[in-house]
Amino acid sequence: MPTYSYTARDQEGKDVAGRISADDEAMVVAELRKRSLIILGIAQEQEPAAAKKAVPKRGGGKVKPEDLVIFTRQFATMVDAGIPILQSLEALVEQTSNANLKAALLAINEDIQLGSSLSSAFEKHPRIFDNLYVNMIRVGESGGVLTTILERVAMYQEKSEWLRHKVQGAMIYPAVVMSMAMLITAGLLIYVVPTFAQIYSSLGSQLPPVTQLLINFSNALKHDLLFIAAGCVAAVFLFKRYRKTPAGHLQTDSLILKIPVFGELVCKVTISRFCRTLSTLSQSGVPILESLEIVGKTCGNRVIELLVEDVKASVKEGESISGPLSKSPVFPLMVTRMISIGEKSGQMDKMLSKVAEFYDEQVDTAVESLTKLIEPFIIVFLGVVVGFIVIALLLPILTMASLIH
């Protein structure tokens, strides 16, 4: 949609200037007359060719969570300052550097100018704005509290991003160290072991079983590396295909929760996300059944999702939320009791918020514990592997030395 810049004069005789996105100049004239402005001049702005190529078509790809958090916070600030939604969106289009988000905002702006509600316009871009986002916007529109809702969405996104970065950041160091350990081991097997194998082969003596096993493994890795890599890729592909099936998704998510230390961390992250999402939706006035539907899809674990479905069935029958949760081994007794107290006192959103904050601290502690446990484990693993290779290579030499004596 083209953008027009205009100059006009208001009823007090002051000169004003601005920009409007419209299909043609006639729509700009109509809009300015609605604002009771005397038109002095209208000119269509020319969009640079590079900018046109940079902006994808309507309904483009996903947007990074960080960019969405910044947009939501800026949008909330502008609306709170009394800037009209259309002008806020126009300003944010100019400020954002993400091409997908820019395209979505242009389309949303166009839909609103054509009479669409803000939530309906956002709903047309599900890859960027999920059900939680859209439902929160809809509640803000209907209740006239859009600023408050946007601030809650921004706060929810910021805390969720903090949690995600905390877990990901803790995994970077172990992943780098483990990758280096595997590269060192592969280098020893591919380049060092064959050199010793040639030396021992020239001697013509029978090698110890451990040394022969190491040489056989080195030969297989060196000569069949492509087949081994293809097998690993195929295994990963088949695992992903299996995980996409309902049974596979449930089984792998259930297995993840049972892994020592790491499973506990995943469980705490999931509980924190469950409580924060339900608390945010409850505070914003989203109906409980609709809130549970959103929570189930955003919790990130199939086991919890099935549990939320049981909670929905319980609520439909007029029972409590805490009942089905207390029967699950995933939710600790403290969590279910706090939710039960919140239901009885009518302050469930506050209780859920407190549980989420408590588990955020628990996640922080669990991440530090996991990092401290993984580091010595990697060192021991690398020491054992390298030690085994060195001993296996030197064993024939030590054996021959003992025979000489």
PyMOL commands that set and color helices and strands:
alter all, ss='L'
color gray80, all
select helices_A, chain A and resi 25-34+49-54+65-80+85-95+99-113+118-123+131-143+146-203+209-223+225-244+246-258+262-283+288-298+302-316+322-326+333-345+348-404
alter helices_A, ss='H'
color red, helices_A
select strands_A, chain A and resi 3-9+15-21+38-44
alter strands_A, ss='S'
color yellow, strands_A
deselect
rebuild
show_as cartoon
